[in-house]
Amino acid sequence: MATKHHASYPVTATHFRLKQPMMVWDWERRLIEGHLKPSKGRSLKMTDKSKQSKTLKQLQGENELLRIRVAYLEKLEALAQKKSQTKKKPS
């Protein structure tokens, strides 16, 4: 930001709410030296949140299916026990 838009380091630091203008200088130096790559598009944190949201929804759906299966199996087992009890009793 400092070089591209010709803003001073303190102005750039204030714009991005950084406490130390030297951070901007350090980042710019690392970028020029090739240690940092400029970001393209959305930040990684925003992408991770959308993935987490999808994963959370997927897990909630899977959880609901598992609850339904457990309830079904419990009912089936109860019916089987009831049937076996009625067969044991003499009529």
N, C-alpha and C positions, 0 to 999 in steps of 0.2 A: 504494500500500500504506500509506503513512504516514497519509494522510487517511482512507481508507476503514476501516482497521482500528485507527486511533488509535495506531499505533506511532511511536516517534520515528525520525528519520532514521538515527541510528547503529544502532538495533535493526534497522531495515529493511535497511540496508546489510550488516549482519552476516548477516542471514537469507539474502540473495542473494549472499553472499560477495564483496561489493564493497569495495574498499580505501578509497574516499572517500565518506562520507555525503553530501557535496555533490552527488554525481551523482544521488542520489535526489531531492533538492530541485530540481535542474535539470530532471530528467525530469518531475516533477510540475508544475513551472511551465510547461514547454513543452506538456504535455498540457492544462492549463487554458487556455492561450492559443490552443490549437487547432493548434499546430505538429506535434503527434504524435497519432496515432489509437490508441486502445486495441486491443490484439490480441484477436481472437475465435478461440477454439479453439486448434488446434495452431500451433506456431510455423512460420514460413516455412522455417527450416532443416530441420525434420523432414519437411516436405512435399517439399522439394527432394531429400532423400536417397531418399525412396521413388520419386520420378520418375527419379532417377539409376539406382537399382537396376533399375527396369523397362527403362530405356533400355539399360543395360549387358546385361541378359539378352537384349533384342531384338537388339542388335549381335552378341552371342555366337552367337545362333541364325543370324543372317544370315551371319556369318563361317563357320560350319560348313557352311551350304548352298553357299557359294562354294567352299569347299575340296572338297566333293563334286563340284561341277560341273567344277572344274579337273581333278580326278582322272579324271572321266569323259571329258572332252575329250582328255586325254593318252592314255588307253587307246584311244580312238577313232582318234586320229591314229596311234598305233603300229600298230593293226590296218590302217589304210589304207595305211601305208608298207609293211607286210609283204605286203599283197595286191598292191600295185603292183610290188614286187620279185619276187614269184612269177610275175607276168604277163610281166615282162621276160626272165626266164630261159627259154631254150629247153628244152622237155621232150623 
